[in-house]
Amino acid sequence: MTNWIPDGLDRVDQYYIAFANCPDCFISNSGRVEGKVRIKVCPAHVEFLKHPEQWDAVVDQPTIEKVVEFEEGFSMPCFDKDTFSWVLNPKFDYSERLWLKSVLKPGMTFWDVGANNGLYTGAGSCLVGPKGHVVAFEPEPGAYSRLNKTIAHNGFENVIPANLALAHIAREFPFYLALKGNDGGLGTNEKAQNPSIPILSETIDRLLSQRYERIDTRWAQFSSYPPHVLKIDANGTEWSVLEGARGYLSEAKIPIMCKVDKDYTFLGKDSLAIYDAVPDCYRWYKIIGDGTLMEHERRTKPFPGHANLVGLAT
């Protein structure tokens, strides 16, 4: 059976925990529509839905010591109560990962912008293999620590982690720290009032070019690893990251997977700004269940929830 359930952080977390590793359940994080999230529930878990008094008992366990295996060939440890819930679901962003598998091949280089705990970093590492490379950008200190734990846990030797924010310009920005889960970022604080720290941003075009003076020489190595596929999940700054990559995208015309989200803005722009941030040769598509693409019609009103879109050059 398929259910639409109310979308609230606590309740959705509890569903993730309850249905973790169940091969017959499916929770579509990118299928949220008008405040609801789509789940396919197996017969064994239908009864669980009928007894919300059980949910708190499941989620309130003080420590979850669990390692979840993903079909790409890596695993992720659960870190703490605020960040582990989506990791517990091995089918999280499953359609997106199927699409990634269709385009990311051995020997390629994958850039994961907004790597968080390392889900896409891990998938990318397995897909590109030992002769490929993954560059994983994560500026939030807590998430960056968990990313490195995921890398160490799997023994990834083809991943380069970078505690660096990407934007459309190289300058200092306030970076709002995560209060819970993955809500940190350059564009988070309009509503949340998270505490902030100053952080220096870079642009993709600058990182990939020898012509520019870099803010930090640690990032000079990235010009040796231009991406074949780019994934961006940056809590509202996706348009800014894309704008900072226009030169490279115009030339390389690589596939992009980009998060859009109704909840975040950056410098007064919301996710609609991604349309004008990329070169004119790009067209946007939505990802459907089996990882294939369907043409996405340009929106004029804000996105109703959040989803991942794919940008392809024509």
Residue, then its C-alpha position, 0 to 999 in steps of 0.5 A: m500500500t502507498n500512504w501520504i503522511p504529514d511531513g514534520l521532522d520528528r514524525v518523518d524521522q520516526y518513519y525512517i527509523a521504524f522502516a530502516n533496512c526493510p526491503d519492502c518499504f520505500i520512503s521518498n524523501s524527494g517526493r514531498v508534495e504540499g507538506k506530505v511525504r510519500i511512503k510505500v509500506c509493507p504489510a508488516h509495518v502497516e500496523f506500526l502506522k496505526h499505533p503512533e504511541q509506539w513511535d516515540a519509544v522507537v525514536d527516543q532510544p538514547t544511542i543507535e549503534k547501527v551500520v547501514e549497508f548501501e547497494e553501491g557497496f559502502s556502508m554508513p555508521c549512524f552518528d547521533k539522534d539528530t543526524f542518523s534518521w535518514v541514514l538509517n534508510p538504505k533507500f534514501d534518495y534511491s531514484e537519484r542514486l539510480w540516476l547517478k549510477s547511470v551517468l557516473k562510470p569507472g575512472m570519472t571524477f565526481w564533485d559532491v557539493g554539500a556532502n553532509n555525512g557522505l551518502y553521495t560521496g560513498a555512492g560516488s566513490c564506489l561507482v568511479g572505482p579506484k581509478g576515479h576521484v570524488v571531491a567532497f565539499e562540506p563546510e559545516p564543521g559537524a557534518y564535515s567531521r561525520l563525512n570524514k568518519t564515513i570516509a575512514h569507516n569505508g577506507f575510501e582512498n579515492v575521496i578528497p574531503a574539503n571543508l570549504a563553501l562554494a558560492h558565486i563569488a570568493r569572499e567572506f560570508p556568515f555561515y550558519l551552524a547546524l542546530k539539528g541535523n543538516d540545517g546549516g549553511l550560507g542561506t539558512n538563517e533567515k528563519a532559524q536564527n542559527p549561530s554563525i561563524p565567518i567562512l571564506s567561500e570559493t567558486i568552482d571556476r576559480l578552483l578549476s582555473q590556473r589564472y586566479e589567485r586562490i584564497d587558500t593554497r590547499w585548494a590548488q589541487f582541485s584543478s587537477y580533478p575537473p568533475h564529470v558529474l556535479k551534485i549540489d545540495a547546499n541548503g538554498t545556495e545551489w543557484s550561487v554554486l551554479e553561477g560560480a561554475r558558469g564558465y566551466l559548465s559552458e565549456a564542459k557541459i557536464p550533468i548536474m544534479c541539484k537540490v531545490d528547496k522551498d525552505y531556504t533562500f540566499l541573498g534574497k533568492d530562492s531555488l527558482a534562481i537555478y534556472d538563470a544560474v546555468p548557461d542557456c544550453y542547459r535544460w532541467y529534468k525531474i527524476i522518476g522512480d526508476g532513475t529515468l528522467m522526465e522533462h521539468e517545466r520551468r516554474t514561476k512560483p516557489f517550489p512546494g517542497h524539496a526535490n532533486l532536479v537534473g540539468l543536462a546540456t543540449 
